[in-house]
Amino acid sequence: MVREGYKSGFVAIIGRPNVGKSTFLNRVIGQKIAIMSDKPQTTRNKIQGVYTTDDAQIIFIDTPGIHKPKHKLGDFMVKVAQSALQEVDLILFMVNAVEGLGRGDEFIIERLKQVQTPVFLVINKIDEVHPDDLLPLIEQYRSLHSFAEVIPISALQGNNVETLLQQIKNYLPEGPQYYPAHQVTDHPERFIIAEFIREKALHLTREEVPHSIAVVIDSIERRENSDTVYVAATIIVERDSQKGIIIGKRGQMLKEIGQRARVDIEALLGSKVFLELWVKVQKDWRNKMAQLRDLGYREDEY
């Protein structure tokens, strides 16, 4: 049953890699569900974040950054992002105020012209630029596309985020509450735990092991008469040299990845966690469809 005046709908967050889409999603939801990294192409799957108030429910879809793909995994990520445009009530096209208009933005705008869905231009990272620089930037983007709204924000600082949320509500249709009020994502905890581990590995290894990392959760076990959750996971890399980097000297890197990931996992599960990590080499996995499917990147789902 739909309550009178209750708004609900699906909103895609789209943009070049590394413009702050996951930071925005985590800010709005109020807890960490999307992994954040200073490396582009961190997000590989659509991550639904559910924002619920007394008068509305907004289901956000955080897409992989649209970019020119270099391997089959890249092809998959771009298809996921583009499919999101066809199935939502509103699109947030997020751009980076510091970097300004780039060829990647123009590439995305050409695709936005092919959809009927309203598009907001969301200019992120305004805390890092002078206010006088914003107006010329807005005019540049407006000359390329007719945006329904233009809203500058800082996802990191929270500036103008409430204004953006109110404008989103204004554009959504009346509809049902799709998810319970306490639910913040539709992903199973296994997926989020794997993402937390991958985030720490990306962050700690920097450029040494770029995006040839995947994480598989082997088991999550809640034992009787114990307040500890036992998690076993395997980090997948493409080369033996990368395995050595992930493990580190005397296992120190793997230990550090585990310690940092455990903090996020304990916050997610609300209990103590014993985390056991392994590292496995699967050569060139990003270009092998069978291995991509085994790791959860299923093209037929999009």
N, C-alpha and C positions, 0 to 999 in steps of 0.2 A: 504494500500500500504506500502510495506517495503522499507525503505530508504537503499541504498547500504552502506554496512559497519556498519549499526546500529545493535547493539547487544541487545538482551533481553532474559530473562528467569527467571525461578523460582529456588530459593535457600532455602533449609531447614537448619535451625540452630538447631542442636540436641546435646544432652549431658546430663550428670547427673544433678539433681536439683541443683540450686544455683551456677552454674559456671559462670554466667554473661551474659546469652543469651539476656535477656531483656535490660540490660545496653548497650550491643553492638547495639541492634536494635535501641534504642533511640538515641544513639550517631550517627549512620549512617543517620537516618531519620532527625535528627536535632530538633526533638521535641518529647514530651512524648506521646507514643501511647501504650507502654507495661508497666504494673505496675512492680515496683521494690520493693523487700522486702528481708530482710536477712533471711527469712524463706524459706525452700525448697517448691517446688510444688505451687508456686504462680500463674503461668500461667496455665489456664485450657483449653482454646480453642486455635486453630491455629490463630495467629494474623499476618495478612499480612501487611508488611511495604513496601512502594513503594519508591525506590530511583531512581531518574531520572536525567540524565545529557544530554548534547547535543549529545552524541554518544552512550548512553546505557540506558536501564531501567532494574533494578534488583528488582524482587519481592521477598521479604524475608518472610519466614514462620517461626515464632517462635513457637516451639512445647513445650508441657509440658515435663518436665524432665522425662526421662525413669527411672522408679524405680519399686520395687516390690510392686504391689498394695495390699492395705489392705481393700478396700471396693469397691463398684460398681463404685463410682466416680473415684477411682484410676484405675480401669480396663478401664474405658472410656478414661482417660488421656493417658494411655499407648497405647491404640489402635489408638488414634489420632496421637501420635508421630510416631508410626511405619508406619501408612498409608502415612505419609508425605514422607517417603523414596522412595515410589513407583511412585511419581508423579512430581518429580522435575528434573532440569537439573544438579544440583550440590548439594552436602551435605557438610555443615560445621559441623564437629564434634568438639565441643568446650570442652576443659578440663581446670581444675583449676591448675595452676602451683604450687600453695601453697600446695594443698592436694596431688598432684602427682597421679600416677596410682593406681586405686582402683578396687575392684570387680565390682562396677557399670560400670566402663569404659569397663572392659572385657566383661560384659554382652551386652553392646551396640556394641562393636566391632564384636562379634559373629553375630549380626544382620546385621551389615554393610557388612559382607562377603557374604551375600545372595543377595545383590543388585549389578547391573552393573554400577550404577551412580558413577562418580568420587567423591572422598571424600577428602576434605582438613582437616588436623589436625590443629586446631586453639588453640594455648596454651595461655589462658587468664591470666590476673593478673600478668604479668611479672614484674610490678613495685613493687611487694611484695617479689620477690626472688632475690638472687644473680645471675648475668649472668653466672657464672661458673656452676651453678646447672642445667642450661637449656639443655646442650648437652646430659648428661646422661639420662635426662627425655625423650628427643626426641628419643634417641636410644631405650629406653624401649618400647615406643609406636610403633616405626617402626618395632620392632621385632615381633609384633602381627598382623600388617596389612600393606599392601602396599598403602600408602597415595599418592595422586596425588601431593600434596604440603603440606609443614609444615610451618606454619606462626605464630610466637609468637607475641602477641599483649597485650595492656592494653586498654580494652574497656572504663574504667573509665577515664584514662588520655588521651586516643586517640593515644597512641604510635602504629605506624605501621598499623593503620586502613586503611589509604589511600593505602598503599602497598597491603593490602588484597583485597580492592575493585578493584584495577587494575588487580590483578590476577584472580579475579572472572570474570571480563569482558573478559579476555583472553580465558576463558573456555566456555563462553556462545555462543550459535549459533546466527547467524544473524536472526533478527525477528522484529515484529512490536512493536510499543509503545502501550502497552495494556491499560494503564491508562493515563488520562490527566496529564500534567507535574506538576500541582499544587497539585495533590491528593497524600496523604501520607499513606492512609490505605483504605482497602475495607470494614471495619467495620462501621456500623451506629453509629452515635454519642451517641445513647442510650447505646450501649455496652461499649463504652469507658468511659462514665460518670459513669456507674455502676462499672467499674474496678477501677476508681479513688477513689470512696467511699470505695470499698473493700480494696484497698491498705492502706488507712488511718486507717481503723479499724484494719487491721492486724498489722500495725506498732505500733499503740498506745496501743494495748492490749497485745502485745508480746506473751508469752506462754499461757496466760490465756484462750484465745479463738483461738485455732490454725487454722484449716482449715474447721471448721464447720460454715463458714460464706459464705452467698451468698447475692447478692444485686439485687433487682428488681426495675426497674424504672417504677413508677406508671403513671407519666405524665410529659411531657415537654410542657410548654405553653408560647407562645409569644403573649402577649396581645397588642391590638391596643393602639397607643399613649403612649407606655411605652418602655423604653430602657432596661428593666429588663426581663430576662428569668426566669420563675418560674418552678422549678424542685421539684417533690415529689418522694421519693424513700423509699423502705422498706428493712431493713437489716434482713436477715433470719438467725436464729441460731437454734441449736438443743436442747438446754436445758434452763430451766428457770434461772438457775444460770448464764448462759452466757448472757442472756438478761440483767440481773442486771449489769454485768460487762460492757457491751456495753453502757448502759444508764449512769452508774456511779452515784456517790453521787450527789444528787440534779440535775441530768441530765448533769453534767459537761463533762463526757466522750463523750456523743453523740454530745454535742455542739462543742467540740474540733475536733471530726471527721468531722463534717459538715463544720467548719471554714476552715480546711486544704483542704478538698476536693473542696470547693468552689473556692479556688485560682486556682487550675488546670482546673476546669470546665470553669471558666471565661476566662482563656488563650485559651482554646479549642474553645469556642463559640465566643470569641471576644466581649463580652458584660457583663453587670452586671448580677449576678445570685442570686435569692432568693432560697435557698435550704431547703426543709422540709424533715426531716428524721423520720422514724418510725422503731420500732423493733418488730419482730414477731417470735414466736417459732414454728418450724415444726420439731417434734421429728424424729431423725434418718433420715433426708432427704437424706443424701449421699448414703444410701443403698436402696432407693426406686426409681425404674425406672420412675414411673409416675411423681414424684416430680422433678427428675433430668431433665426430658423432659420439664416440666413446667418452669424450671429455665434456659432453653436454651442449655442443654447438650444432643444433639440429635445424637445418635449413627449412625442413618441411613444416616447422612450427610457426613460420613467419609469413 
